[in-house]
Amino acid sequence: MPIPTAPFGSTGHESSRVLFGAAALGAMSQARADATMDLVHAAGINHIDTAAGYGESEVRLAPWLAEHRNEVFLATKTGERSGDAARAQLEASLERMGVDQVDLIQLHNLVEEDDWETAHAPGGALEALIKAQEEGLTRFIGVTGHGVRIPGMHLRSLERHDYASVLFPLNFTMLDNPAYRTDVESLIDVCVERGVAMQTIKSLSKGRWAPDSTAPQFSWYEPIEDPDAIARATRYVLGDARLFLNTTSDARKLPAIFEAASGDVSRPSDDEMQADTDRLGITPLFDGSDLERI
């Protein structure tokens, strides 16, 4: 059974409900990146999410995009807050990927108050990206972030501009935080009303790496390893038909995610998710600390 698709907000694109998080390519060799993209393509993923700050990700995508650009919705991000810098970073991203246009440019991790004010002020990143949109360098503009404050910040951003998409973390342990759940529910209500696409990240987070861990680290957080728990964590997100799931930067988990997403994606019960949390020692990744800034 193929991975289902759904309208990506009001963009007019039917995106696979699993989006490829191309941060996974950031430290790969070109050969491994090519093999990973073959896997992504074979799974029917038609939406790629990368960023200027994801190491060599944009460069690694270029050979694949040369043959498949018209088959995918292509999104990247800028971490710059001033207009000139954001414009320059977008142009550099286009050059690195060998494309003339992206479908979506996103303000990356817009969570801090000073960053938010700068990006939305005259001469800021948003103004520059709107101009780039008018010139055809991007079709849409979105905003992303992580941490427990980001749903509230996204609500503020949507008051300021008609963003096409938002991105925020969502998993069972985060929604077990009543304040975070309330903010997420408020954000979802607004996005549904306005036709804003909702992307989620960190579905497979087990927690922060232990300082003495010797395990290979392909993502900055420790991912869930148990295959059955990965399937349940995937379905916990996809069980809400309004949400899209961005894959983890640990590409070793892609086959398990794709398998879970191509079957019955009904949401597991809270009891099942709590059992995994207790058995595997899953802890919240974000707690309002400086970790949210990265």
N, C-alpha and C positions, 0 to 999 in steps of 0.2 A: 504494500500500500504506500503510495507516495506521501511525502510530507504535505499537509494541507496548506493552502494559501488563503489570504484574507486581504481586503482592501487596506493599504497602508495609509490610514487616515484619509484625507481628502486629496491625495496626490494623484489619484487615478491609477496607481500601480497595484497590481495583485502580487504582494510579496509572500514568499514562503514564510510560514510562521516562525521558523528558525532562521535567523539571520547569521551569516558567517562573521564572527568577530575576528577581523584580520590582524588584530594584535598578535595572534598566534604566529604570524609570519615574521615578526619583527627581528628575531635573532636566528632565523633559519638560513641555511644555504639555499641558493636558487633551486637546486635539484630537489631538495625536500619541500620547498614551497610549491614547486610545480606539481609534485605528487599530492600534496595536500589539496591544491586547487582541483586536481582531477577527482579527488574524493568528494569535495564539496559539490562539484558539478554533477557527478554521478548521483548524488543524493537529491538533486533537484533544487538546490538552494539558488535562489535568483536575486539575492540581496546581500551586498557586501558592505561591511562597516569597518572603516579604517580611520586613521588619524595621522596628522603630521608628526605627532609625538610618539608613534609606535615604532621606534627603531627604523628598520629597513622595510617595513611592511609595504609602503607605497611602491617602492622600487621593485620588491618581489612580485607585486601584482602586475606590473607592467607587461611582461611577456604574455601572461594569460589574457589580460584585457585587450591586447592587440588582436586577438582572435575572437573574443567573446564579449566585447564591450556592450553590444546592443542586446545582450541576453540578460543583463543584470541591472538592478537599481544600485547605483554606486554612491556611497556616502563616505565623506571624510570629515575631519574636525580641525578647528584651529584653537589653540590655547592662547592666542594673542587677544588683548583687550582694546588696544588702540586701532583706529581705522587703517592707518598706513601699514602697520605690522600685520594685521589680519589679511589685508588684501595681498600683501607680498607672500604670506604663507599659503594662501589659497593658490596663487599663481605657481608657487614652487611645487605644491601638491599636484597640480595639473601636469606640470612638466615631468615630475617623477613618475607619474602613472602613464604618461604618454597619451593623455586624453584632452579634449578641448572643453569638456564640461563634466561636472559631477551632477548627480541628481539631487544631492543634499549636502550642504555644508552646515556643520553644527558648531556652536560655541561650546567649547570643551570644558566640562566641570565648572560651570558657572555657579559657584556656591558662596563665595566670600563677598561680603557687602561692598568692599571697595572695588573688587573686580566687576561686580554687577553694575555699579554706578558708572564706572569708566566705559564698559562695553555698551551701555545704553545711552550715554551722553552724546551730544553733538561731537562729531569727529571720532566716535568710538567704533568698535568692531561691527556692531549691528548696522550702523549707517553705511559702512563700507561694503558689507555683504549684501545689503539691499541694492546698492549700486551695481555690484557684481551680478546679482540676479537679473537686474534690468538689462545688463550687457550680455546675458546668456552664458555666463561662466558657471552658474548653478541654477537649478530649477527651483529649489526650495531651501529654506533655512530652518534649522532646528536648534535645540539646546539640550545639553546633557549634564549629568552630574552624579556624584555618589555621596554616600553619607546620610545620616538621619535628618539633616536639614533640607535636603534637596527637593522633596515634594513641595514644601512651602515656598522655596525659591522659584520653582517652576511655575507655581501659581502666580507669583509676582511677575515673572517674565511674560506669561500669557496675558496679563493685564496690559503690559507695555507693547507687545507686538503679537501679530498673528502667526506664531511659529507653527510650522507644519508637523513637528514631532518633538517629543520629549524622551529622555532616557533616564532611568533611575533603577536602583537596586531593588530586587524583590526575591525573597525566599521565605521559607516558613519561619525561621528564627527572627527575621526582621519584622515580619507581620505579627509575631508574638509580642512585639512592643506596642502597647495600646496607642501611644501617641503617634508612632510612625504609621500604624494601620489607619488611624483617623486621617492623617495627612494624605496618605496614598488614596484612600477612598474619596477624599475631596478632590484630589487631582484627577482621578479617573472620571469622576462625574463631569468635571469641566471639559476634559478631553473628549469624552463621548458627545457632549452637547455641541462642541465646536468642531468635531471631526479631526482631532489631533491624534496622530499615531503615537502609540505608547510602546517603547522598547524597554526591555528589562535586562539587567545584568546581575552577575554573581549568583545565579541560580544554584551552582554547584559548590558554593563556598562552604568549607568545613570550619574555617576560622583563620586566624593569623598563624603564620609559621612559628613553631617553637624555636627559640634562639639556638637550641642545640640540635635542631633537625639536620639529618644528613641525607634526606631524600632529595632526588632531583627536583629542582624548582623551575617549572615552566610557566608559572603564574606567580604574581606577587602575594597571593593568598594560597592557603592549602586547600586543594579541591577534594571533594568526596571521591573515594576510590572504589567503593563497593558498587558493583554493577546494578544491583537491584535498587539501591538507594539513589544512584544516578538517574535511573528511570523514573523513580517517584519524584525526585526533585525537578526533573524536566516536565513531568506531567502536572506538577503543582503549579507551574507557570502557565503551561499551555491549556490547562483545564479551564482557565478564564479566557474565553474566546476573544476578548478585547485586547489581549496582550501579545506582543512578539518577544521571543527569547533570543538574545545575543549569545553566541557560543563562547565558552571559556577560552582564554589564551593558551591553555594546555591542550594542544591539538590531539594528544593521545585519547582524549575523551570524545572526540567527534563521532566515531562509529557508534558508541553507546547512546549518545544524544540523538543521532539520526534514527537509530532503531526505535528508541522510545517515542520519538515524534511522529513516526510513520504508522504507529498502531493506535490503539485506543488511548486518547489523551484525557480521559476523564480525570478530574482532580482527586488525588488520594485523600483519605480522611485525615483530620487533625490527629487522630490517635495513631495512624500509621506514620505520619511525619514526626510526631513526638517520640515514637519508638525508635526511629532512625536517629533522631537527635540525641536521645539518651544512650543508645548503643554505640554510636560512633563518636560521641563527645563533640557534637557540632555546637559552635558558639557564635554569637553575633560578630560579624566582621567590623561593623561600625558602631561607635559609641559616642560620637560627637568630639572626638579627640582630633589632634592635628593630622591623623591618618587620612581624614577626609580631604585634605588639601592636595594630595598627590594625584 
